[in-house]
Amino acid sequence: MRSCMLCTELARTHGVDPWNVPLFASDNFVALPSIGALVEGWLLLVPKNHYISIGALPDTLFAELDAFKSFLCSVLIECYGLTVAFEHGASKERRSVGCGVDHAHLHLVPVSFDLANLALPMLPCGASWSPAGLDDCRSSHQRGEDYLYIEQPISFGRIATGDIGSQLFRRVIASGIGSPDGYNWREHPHVERVMATISRIRAWQTSSSSSQHRFLFAAA
């Protein structure tokens, strides 16, 4: 395994960039404000330990993943409105679908337009959406297939597999907001949106009682 960028950042205790400081945490996962956020409120749900994709997680973590995802989406819906979850699921390192981030990360994004439908023309030849759940992500991973997974609405999952290009859903969102050339997170980090997300979530945390849920607020 190559050195993992996310593992390295999560292990750091000093000089951590704000987009690598967790906003929430469960036993095995953290929520990070995403660098390159095309819209305010964009979060990444990331396992603390290294896995190439959500499909590579052991089934013992799926219940916790689902509960944490549901909680985070409820926060985003309260703060921003309708939210979608999606993953560019790489089957192994250095796949274009992973865009150089070879560590599982589920995107949670406040958008209301139909991502799955808008992504259809960009799917690999012969690929289409099929109803799916996390078990289907695992099956694709075990077969060595790259996949796209989306929940819109949350808990209504669909999957497509094949030779998937880089940052497909980011391209769709960038087009949907009228900024088609701004999709690449490496070229367009959108730090101002990252900081706005952090401020909005911190404000929500301040106004909410920690006794209302079991997930930890990360230290500001």
C-alpha positions as CSV (number, residue, x, y, z in Angstrom):
1,M,0.0,0.0,0.0
2,R,1.2,3.5,-0.9
3,S,1.3,6.1,1.8
4,C,-2.3,7.2,2.3
5,M,-2.9,10.9,2.4
6,L,-6.0,10.7,4.6
7,C,-4.4,8.2,7.0
8,T,-1.4,10.6,7.3
9,E,-3.7,13.6,8.0
10,L,-5.9,11.9,10.5
11,A,-2.9,10.8,12.5
12,R,-1.5,14.3,12.8
13,T,-1.8,16.3,16.0
14,H,-0.3,19.6,15.0
15,G,-0.5,21.9,12.0
16,V,-3.6,20.2,10.7
17,D,-5.5,21.9,7.8
18,P,-9.1,22.8,8.8
19,W,-10.5,20.4,6.2
20,N,-8.8,17.5,8.0
21,V,-10.2,18.3,11.4
22,P,-13.2,16.1,12.2
23,L,-16.5,17.9,12.9
24,F,-18.1,14.7,14.3
25,A,-16.8,11.2,15.2
26,S,-18.2,7.8,16.0
27,D,-16.2,4.8,17.2
28,N,-14.8,4.0,13.7
29,F,-15.7,7.0,11.5
30,V,-15.2,10.7,11.3
31,A,-16.9,13.5,9.4
32,L,-14.7,16.0,7.6
33,P,-15.5,19.3,5.8
34,S,-14.5,18.5,2.2
35,I,-11.8,20.4,0.5
36,G,-13.0,21.4,-3.0
37,A,-16.6,21.9,-1.8
38,L,-18.6,23.0,-4.8
39,V,-21.5,23.9,-2.4
40,E,-21.5,24.8,1.3
41,G,-22.2,21.9,3.6
42,W,-20.2,19.3,1.7
43,L,-19.0,16.6,4.2
44,L,-16.9,13.4,3.9
45,L,-17.7,10.4,6.0
46,V,-14.4,8.6,6.4
47,P,-13.4,5.4,8.3
48,K,-10.6,6.0,10.8
49,N,-8.8,2.8,9.6
50,H,-7.6,2.4,6.1
51,Y,-10.0,0.8,3.5
52,I,-9.9,1.4,-0.2
53,S,-13.7,1.9,-0.5
54,I,-16.9,1.6,1.4
55,G,-17.3,-1.8,-0.3
56,A,-14.1,-3.0,1.4
57,L,-15.4,-2.3,4.9
58,P,-16.1,-5.4,7.1
59,D,-19.8,-6.0,7.5
60,T,-19.4,-5.5,11.3
61,L,-19.0,-1.7,10.6
62,F,-22.1,-1.3,8.3
63,A,-24.6,-0.7,11.1
64,E,-22.4,2.0,12.6
65,L,-21.8,3.5,9.2
66,D,-25.5,3.7,8.4
67,A,-26.3,5.2,11.8
68,F,-23.6,7.8,11.5
69,K,-24.5,8.6,7.9
70,S,-28.2,9.1,8.9
71,F,-27.2,11.4,11.7
72,L,-24.9,13.5,9.5
73,C,-27.6,13.8,6.8
74,S,-30.1,14.9,9.4
75,V,-27.7,17.7,10.4
76,L,-27.2,18.8,6.8
77,I,-30.9,18.7,6.1
78,E,-31.6,20.9,9.1
79,C,-28.8,23.3,8.1
80,Y,-29.0,23.3,4.3
81,G,-31.9,21.2,3.0
82,L,-32.1,18.1,0.8
83,T,-28.9,16.1,0.8
84,V,-27.4,13.3,-1.3
85,A,-24.9,10.6,-0.4
86,F,-22.5,9.2,-3.0
87,E,-19.2,7.3,-3.5
88,H,-16.7,6.9,-6.3
89,G,-15.8,3.3,-5.3
90,A,-12.3,2.3,-6.4
91,S,-11.5,-1.5,-6.5
92,K,-7.8,-0.9,-5.9
93,E,-5.2,1.8,-5.7
94,R,-4.4,4.3,-8.5
95,R,-7.8,3.9,-10.2
96,S,-9.0,7.0,-12.0
97,V,-12.3,6.8,-10.1
98,G,-10.5,7.4,-6.9
99,C,-8.8,10.6,-8.1
100,G,-5.7,9.9,-6.0
101,V,-7.5,9.5,-2.7
102,D,-7.2,5.8,-2.1
103,H,-9.1,5.8,1.2
104,A,-12.8,5.2,1.5
105,H,-14.9,8.4,1.7
106,L,-18.6,8.8,1.3
107,H,-19.7,12.3,0.1
108,L,-22.7,13.9,1.8
109,V,-23.7,16.9,-0.2
110,P,-26.7,19.4,0.1
111,V,-28.0,19.4,-3.4
112,S,-31.6,19.0,-4.6
113,F,-31.2,18.2,-8.4
114,D,-31.3,14.6,-9.6
115,L,-27.6,13.5,-9.7
116,A,-28.3,10.0,-10.9
117,N,-30.3,11.1,-13.9
118,L,-27.8,13.9,-14.8
119,A,-24.9,11.4,-14.5
120,L,-26.5,8.9,-16.9
121,P,-24.8,10.3,-20.1
122,M,-21.4,10.1,-18.3
123,L,-21.7,6.4,-17.2
124,P,-19.4,3.8,-19.0
125,C,-20.8,2.3,-22.2
126,G,-23.5,-0.3,-21.3
127,A,-23.7,0.8,-17.6
128,S,-26.9,1.8,-15.9
129,W,-28.3,2.3,-12.4
130,S,-29.5,-0.6,-10.4
131,P,-31.2,-0.6,-7.0
132,A,-28.5,-1.3,-4.4
133,G,-27.4,-1.2,-0.8
134,L,-24.1,-1.4,1.0
135,D,-23.9,-5.2,0.3
136,D,-23.9,-4.4,-3.4
137,C,-20.9,-2.2,-2.9
138,R,-19.1,-5.1,-1.2
139,S,-20.0,-7.4,-4.0
140,S,-18.6,-5.0,-6.6
141,H,-15.4,-4.6,-4.6
142,Q,-15.0,-8.4,-4.2
143,R,-15.4,-8.8,-8.0
144,G,-12.7,-6.2,-8.5
145,E,-15.1,-3.7,-10.1
146,D,-15.0,0.1,-9.7
147,Y,-18.5,1.4,-8.9
148,L,-20.5,4.5,-8.4
149,Y,-23.0,4.4,-5.4
150,I,-25.6,7.0,-4.8
151,E,-28.4,7.5,-2.3
152,Q,-31.0,10.1,-3.4
153,P,-33.1,10.3,-1.3
154,I,-31.0,9.0,1.6
155,S,-31.5,5.3,2.1
156,F,-32.6,4.7,-1.5
157,G,-29.4,3.3,-3.0
158,R,-28.4,2.8,-6.6
159,I,-25.2,1.5,-8.1
160,A,-23.4,1.4,-11.5
161,T,-20.2,-0.4,-12.3
162,G,-17.5,-0.2,-15.0
163,D,-14.5,1.8,-16.1
164,I,-15.5,5.0,-14.4
165,G,-13.8,8.3,-15.0
166,S,-12.4,10.7,-12.5
167,Q,-14.7,12.9,-10.3
168,L,-17.8,12.0,-12.2
169,F,-20.3,13.2,-9.6
170,R,-18.2,16.3,-9.0
171,R,-18.5,17.0,-12.7
172,V,-22.3,16.6,-12.6
173,I,-22.6,18.9,-9.6
174,A,-20.3,21.5,-11.1
175,S,-22.5,21.6,-14.2
176,G,-25.7,21.7,-12.1
177,I,-24.6,24.8,-10.3
178,G,-23.4,26.5,-13.5
179,S,-19.7,26.1,-13.0
180,P,-18.7,23.2,-15.2
181,D,-15.0,24.0,-15.2
182,G,-14.7,24.2,-11.5
183,Y,-15.1,20.5,-10.6
184,N,-11.5,19.6,-9.9
185,W,-10.8,19.7,-6.2
186,R,-7.1,19.9,-6.7
187,E,-7.3,23.0,-8.9
188,H,-10.3,24.6,-7.1
189,P,-10.1,23.9,-3.3
190,H,-12.9,26.4,-2.5
191,V,-11.5,27.1,0.9
192,E,-14.0,29.8,1.6
193,R,-16.8,27.3,1.3
194,V,-14.9,24.9,3.6
195,M,-14.6,27.6,6.2
196,A,-18.3,28.5,5.8
197,T,-19.3,24.9,6.3
198,I,-17.2,24.7,9.5
199,S,-18.7,27.9,10.9
200,R,-22.3,26.7,10.1
201,I,-21.8,23.3,11.6
202,R,-20.1,24.7,14.7
203,A,-23.0,27.1,15.2
204,W,-25.4,24.1,14.9
205,Q,-23.3,22.2,17.5
206,T,-23.4,25.2,19.9
207,S,-27.2,25.4,19.6
208,S,-27.8,21.6,20.0
209,S,-27.7,19.4,23.1
210,S,-25.0,16.7,23.0
211,S,-27.4,14.5,25.0
212,Q,-29.7,14.3,22.0
213,H,-27.4,11.9,20.1
214,R,-24.6,9.5,20.7
215,F,-22.1,11.0,18.2
216,L,-19.3,13.2,19.5
217,F,-18.7,16.7,18.5
218,A,-15.0,17.1,17.7
219,A,-13.2,19.8,19.5
220,A,-13.3,23.2,17.9
